[in-house]
C-alpha cells in the first residue's frame, strides 16, 4: 500500500483531510462448523499510517479489528439494503444501540463496570 498515493477524505464533521496507509496487513480468521468455514474476525493493521489535516502531519500505527459473533443462514441472495463498498463501513452498517451484549468480561472487568 506504500505505492498508493495520498487519498482525500472527509470526516463525519465535514473536515477534509489526506491519508496514506503505509505498510498494511489484512488478516482473516475462520472456524469450521458443520463442514463450513465461517469468518470469526477480520483485522487490518498499518504501520506508518499518515494523516495530514489543517497543515498538521500525524504518523501513527492503525489497527482495526472486527469480531463476528452472530451468523444465521439466509435463503436470499445478497443483503437488503445493499452495501455500497465505495463508502466507509460506518456509513453502510446500521449500529444497534441499547441491545444485549455478548461480550464476556472477566470478574475484575465486570466489577469495574458495575462500580460506575
Buried (B, 14 or more C-beta within 10 A) or exposed (E): EEEEEEEEEEEEEEEEBBBBBBEBEEEEEEEEEEEEEEEBBBBBBBBBBBBBBEEEEEEEEBEEEEEEEEEEEEEEEEEEEEEEEEEEEEEBEEEEEEEEEEEEEEEEEEEEEEEE
